[in-house]
Amino acid sequence: MLVPVEWLEEYVQPGMEPGELAERLALTGTEVDRVHEGASVAGDKLVVGRVTSCEKHPDADRLSVCTVDVGAGEDSTIVCGAPNVAAGQAVAVALPGARLPDGTKIKKSKLRGVASAGMILSERELGLGEDHDGILVLEPAPEPGTALEEALPAPGAVLELAITPNRPDCLGLYGVAREVHAATGAPLADPPWAQDPGQATLDQAPEGIEVVVEAPELCPRFTARVFENVTIGPSPAWLADRLRAAGQRPINNVVDITNYVMLLCGHPLHAFDLDRIAGGRLVVRRGAPGEKLVTLDGEERELDPDICVIADEEGVTSLAGVMGGQRSEVGEGTTRVLLEVAVWDPANINRTAQRLALRSEASARFEKGLSPEGALEALAVGSALICELAGATLLPGTVDVGGPGEPGAPVTLRAERLSGLLGSPVTIERAAEILGSLGFGVELSGDRLEAAVPHFRRRDVTREADLIEEVARVEGFEDLPATLPPNRSGRAGGLTPAQALVRRAEDLLAGRGLREVVGWSFADPAALARFTEGELVRIENPMSEAQSAMRPTVLPSLLDLAALNRSRGAGRIALFESGTVYAPAPAGAPLPADERHELGALLAGPVRPPTWLDSEPQTAGIFTVRALVDDLMGALGAAWEPREGGPAFLQPGRAATVSTAEGDRGWFGEVHPAIVAQWGLEGPVAALAIDLGALAQAAPGPARFEGFASVPPVREDIAAILPATVSAGQLVAAIRQAGGELVDAVEVFDVYSGEQVGEGRVSLAVHVEFRDPERTLTDEEVAPLREKIVAAIETELGGELRG
């Protein structure tokens, strides 16, 4: 937001240089991106000219040949490319020899064969603004030959502010003035809406217009007033200059007043030509499928039911909160005006602006959330200016549908909590002074105060900590001492058990050569649909449709980064991410989403870089991630076993679930080939995910030492040919069941499929260890157990021993 210092000083005079003021504002939380110093238009070659004739260039469609009176006794011929140049205009002219603010020197030239003795200038060429769509037309018109510095006094400094989304009140100049008042102690003038010409008839409706709000959820408040005997013309110089300094282009007095009041109060307004409202009735409703509107920028927009509109008997006249329509715009023939100030649903305005690719100064304010009370404040200022500058008559009555918002509950601030949270002794009296300067109503009572939150801060300040933040930023964060928080427990600080578990898991994967990444928590719902069987958590006001849903697992973001790495030529990909994933909360839950901390990993390509000993390393697959799960669960002290099957986005037969006594805690396997192809990857892509949040909740207590077995095991290798539908997990489970308690460990060490075992068959080889904790087993004791295992493989799994 651009804030001209000259305009700001009408309401507060801090007595500081612009740079010093910018620094003070920045220290209180109002960031100043730049301080623009006013450009000088001094110079004897920069003068006012009057266009006496304007003809099309004989050799160029987009150029005009103008005859310009520059007060020298003889008219000058100047070739101009601006689309808005016309005979009779007073314009800014740079004669040959002039030097513009950007250093450009003007000289005589020929453009397509026509001599041009100078240049007709735009605002940007003069350094007065960013408008370069057309030349600057001077109104009221000075005499030709007048020095430009007399007709256009150099603007003062302009502060360019970066307003945060929680402070829409500072998108109005008076809101910034209030901040300056609090930060510097300089007196603050009365608000511009202190005098309202329509105050006496607020409780009655005006004649000539009826307003119906059919979508109150999208329009909490709609106010309007009717003006007659309106004279449309140019704005006075002071108003036009302020608009230009604030980055706005003057149009006519009524439109300029709406922009001026928006910049001053922070609340957008819209002026309708009342005679162009069919039937004298406006309806606020949702758009209908297929409806269209030509907006003020000349573009035809197609509407839908998620777009809020203002309509009359002939159809839509305005995009609510975004931009008006051409059919009801104020023009030269307008004599009756309906001035509307409303409040619109922030999320809906944001979606509309994004859907239509149409962002405006109005939508930028509405989407941050404006208070209903601010509507009447802006209407009061606009009403006074239209009567003053357009000679209008204000008809009695005010349209007011919806009324003011619900007042917030007062917030208590305790002196003890204030000093405790800041770590610095700030008195409750000083806190009351600061809050009062920021517009809060304050009532002191001993060592505490009650603060009535003003309507323009209702969304932002709701609790005691918020009040303390307001006090701290004005008092000066930079002046607060650096102190350690009090240690009330008496114990040394450190990670919580849950944090330590997460850190241990992350360190293990990093130690195995995987690189940690951080992906987006939100993504395209169309892409995420493959990764959940339930509903997705949707974002109400997404930055775009491609980022409108929260991820149910970290796998999509890992795939995104894997595809990016592969496109950059990476052959071996080994990534992991530790972050939050989301699922819809059950009905009645206090929050709309359940959050879990998930650890995910993705591997593709060789499991290790090639070496001279191993020039073709094994490709990552299900057993690679199975080994990582083994390492992870072992490091976390969680007993687990693989259970056949996994999520639908994994390849059938190449996936498993991580199962513990407390329930399923994750999955591992190879990503389904269709999804691999969707992300533009090739070959097997192996992945895993562990619910670290659930493991942390069920984590065992401190680790206890268990003695080593004092007797050796008996080892047997068993190789079985099984149907391809039988998983390694099923084989392991069958061996443990058949061998009983003496089976101490089972480990798959070889998998083979091919011609030698036949189609639809697979060979699995396992190490089996038998152990009795009290004595050494003999081969004769193990033989019956082996026979039971072989029988289980044949009868339960349909397999046979491999010869």
Buried (B, 14 or more C-beta within 10 A) or exposed (E): BBBBBBBBBBBBBBEBEBEEBBEBBBBBBBEBEEBBBBBBBEBEBBBBBBBBBBEEBEEBEEBBBBBBBBBEEEBBBBBBBBEEBBEEBBBBBBBBEBEBBEEEEBEEEEBEEBEBBBBBBBBBBBBBBEBEEBBBBBBEBBEBBBBBBEBBEEBBBBBBBEBEEBBBBBBBBBBBBBBBBBBBEBEBBEBBBEEBBBEEBBEEBBEBBBBEBEBEEBBBBBBBBBBEEBEBBBBBBEBBBBBBBBBBBBBBBBBBBBBBBBBBBBBBBBBBBBBBBBEBEBBBBBBBEEBEBEBBEEEEBEBBEEBBBBBBEEBBBBBBBBBBBBBBBBEEEBBBBBBBBBBBBBBBBBBBBBBBEBBBBBBBBBBBBBBBBBBBBBBBBBBBBBBEBBEBEBBBBBBBBBEBBEEBEBBBBBBEBBBEBBBBEBEBEBBBBBBBBBBBEBEEEEEBBBBBBBBBBBBBBBEBEBBBBBBBBBBEEEEEEEEEEEEEEEEEEEEEEBEEBBEBBBEBBEEBEBEEBEBBBBBBBEBBEBBBEEEBBBBEEBEEEBBBBBBBBBBBBBBBBBBBBBEEEEEBBBBBBBBBBBBBBEEEEEEEBEBBBBBBBBBBBBBEEEEEEEEEBEBBBBBBBBEBBBBBBEBBBBEBBBBBBBBEBBBEBBBBBBBBEEEBBBBBBBBBBEBBEBBEBEEBBBBBBBBBBBBBEEBEEEEEEEEEEEEEBBEBEBBBBBEEEBBBBBBBBBBBEBBEEBBBBBEBEEEBBEEEBEEEBBBBBBBBBBBBEEEEBEEEBBEEBBEBBBEBBEEBBEBEEBE
